[in-house]
Amino acid sequence: SSIWYHDGNVVLQAEGTRWKVHQGILAESSSVFRDMFSIPQPPSRDTELVEGCPVVQLSDTAKDVECVLQAICKRE
């Protein structure tokens, strides 16, 4: 993926593609992400971590997620 912030704090995954992003920026930019992140997830030993960040599985296509993230993260 072209969006992988080394200082990101959450990894999104769709169709095997992953993006490491900033949860706060996504929540600030999108009510969908804000609502998704507002639901507390109980810690679990089964929670997958990538570089210490939780992985959030999305049901969207990788192409759709990439387009949304490009619009949010690549604003100039």
Secondary structure as UniProt FT lines:
FT   TURN            6..7
FT   STRAND          10..14
FT   TURN            15..16
FT   STRAND          17..21
FT   HELIX           23..29
FT   HELIX           31..38
FT   TURN            45..46
FT   STRAND          49..50
FT   TURN            51..52
FT   STRAND          53..57
FT   HELIX           62..73
//
